[in-house]
Amino acid sequence: MSGAIAVSEVFYAAFRSLARGQRERVLGRLLRDRDIQEDLFDLALIDRARRVKGRAMDARVFFKRLASKASH
């Protein structure tokens, strides 16, 4: 296991061990961070692209199609 993966596992375990109110406060701070918002949005788009049925699609093509749908 790489160092980065180990750190992320420790962070996740610590986060899960927090009481619900504490987790909500941490999530609130994370969601107010512009960089983290962008990271989460990117991850959601990547997840959505993976779920597209049919032929494999280049990420550039997927995002172009997504943008054209959003503008309508």
Summary of the structure (lengths in Angstrom):
residues: 72
radius of gyration: 16.8
end to end distance: 45.5
largest distance: 45.5
contacts: 133
relative contact order: 0.06
helix: 79%
strand: 0%
